[in-house]
Amino acid sequence: MRSGTMAAAMNFHKLKAEVAAWVDEKIISTSQAEQILARYSATVPAYKRMSFWLQCLAATLAGLALLLVISKNWQHLNWFAQSSITLVPLIAAQLWAVLQERKDNHLGAELGWFLASLALGANIMIQAQIFHISAYYPNGVLFWVMGILPILIFRGSHINYLLAALLFFVYLVMQLDHHQFSVLSFLPLGTLAWFAWSLQRVTTLVPLLVIIYMFLLTILAHWQMGSTGINWELAMILFSVALIQQFTRITGDWARRLLYLSFGFTAFINILLTFRFFAHEATKHSASVAAWVMAAVAIASIALYRRSLREPQLTWLIVANIAATVVTLLAQRALPVTEGHEGYYLVRIAANIVYLGSVAVLLFRAIAIREKPLFMAAVMAFLLWTLIRYIDLFSNYLITALIFALSAVALVLLNKLWEKKYEN
């Protein structure tokens, strides 16, 4: 058996995932699954959880210390001596990880592999320093990521996944700055996607979404497949919503939070489009073919799995919000514009209506299901719109006064509606 309470908790999560798969395959019923899980516990004391992450933090600091050591110029030493500065810690960390595995201390082994991954980066950097390899520095980060991939495949290390995801993100940012793209980057993307899919946790899904976003941006920039902008952001939100729905083993609460986060990004874009500058930027260029394809695939996926959607009302609200926004952007581009009189009023007015309409849907949904936190969040979103309109129309006192007065009336009516619902 694995030693330590944390290891037991990791086993419980794996058991929970397996039981969920058995239910999906109709091997056991839902009630049987509950009976199986009731025999075990995932409760982990806070100090036990903190212990592992504090050790990871200590390993990170040790890795940073090693990187700072090699920053000093060691050219007076021969190649073997310079290489040994980072090679010895790498071998020591790997031996420690193997030793901990033989003792069935899997958390200690994971910590050892994490430290080995940090030492691997230091080894790559010192070799670049020795041989003066600086012509194209992003490749060093890519090789670092690729060196971590075997640990993900054969050891299933979660902390190393987070490290690889962070490094791959840094690499993609570097590539984007140079408008470059490497075919080798498909290997880290595929491995990280496989790991995230097999584990199906929030801490693997969110980094994967960020990586996919940056990866696609590098492709667009390298092959000049159309300008990015709000249209691309909207398509990416749709894609994220569709992908969240596919990660069926993520708990319902976390899926709900991620969907609300997606809605928050959508509402933020609505707010931006109420300003003339952002309305102009959004309508200046047509959406790229890649954005249309991504949006179409996402909507098709959501429609195909409509019967098994988590939070279906919220999901379709996001889709409707984005669809209405895109339609108004297309309509604004189709309208004739007189030079010097570009007000982009259609987009700006529509963005206000779409935003307020979406917030109203959330308000009435919160009242219907009697969910106070959601109700208060929707009220805060409404107040945010009022504040932003005040900033946008600062010099127009009559309109801002009217907005504030109507907002006050709306809040009173909503409060009465909420109280009436609870009384009944």
BELTAPE-V77599 format. One line per field, one symbol per residue. ss: DSSP state (H for helix, E for strand, L for the rest). psi: psi as a letter, one per 30 degrees, with the letter a starting at -180 (. if undefined). A space follows every 50 residues. Layout:
ss->???
psi->???
This chain:
ss->LLLLHHHHHHHHHHHHHHHHHHHHLLLLLHHHHHHHHHLLLLLLLHHHHH HHHHHHHHHHHHHHHHHHHHHLLLLLLLHHHHHHHHHHHHHHHHHHHHHH HHLLLHHHHHHHHHHHHHHHHHHHHHHHHHLLLLLLLHHHHHHHHHHHHH HHHHHLLHHHHHHHHHHHHHHHHHHHHHLLLLLLHHHHHHHHHHHHHHHL LHHHHHHHHHHHHHHHHHHHHHHLLLLLLHHHHHHHHHHHHHHHHHLLLL LHHHHHHHHHHHHHHHHHHHHHHLLHHHHHHHHHLLLLHHHHHHHHHHHH HHHHLHHHLLLHHHHHHHHHHHHHHHHHHHHHHHLLLLLLLLLLHHHHHH HHHHHHHHHHHHHHHHHHHLLHHHHHHHHHHHHHHHHHHHHHLLLLHHHH HHHHHHHHHHHHHHHHHHHHHHHL
psi->lkkkeeeeeeeeeeeeeeeeeeeeggelleeeeeeeffflkgkkkefeee eeeeeeeeeeeeeeeeeeeffkjgfflleeeeefefeeeeeeeeeeeeee efggieeeeeeeeeeeeeeeeeeeeeeeeeghjgeiffeeeeeeefffee eeeffhjeefeeeeeeeeeeeeeeeeefhlkkfffeeeeeeeeeeeeeei lefeeeeeeeeeeeeeeeeeeeghgkklaeeeeeeeeeeeeeeeffiffk leeeeeeeeeeeeeeeeeeeeeffkeeeeeeffeklkleeeeeeeeeeee eeeegffgkkieeeefeeeeeeeeeeeeeeeeefkkkkkfhjfheeeeee eeeeeeeeeeeeeeeeeeghjeeeeeeeeeeeeeeeeeeeeehefieeee eeeeeeeeeeeeeeeeeeeeeee.
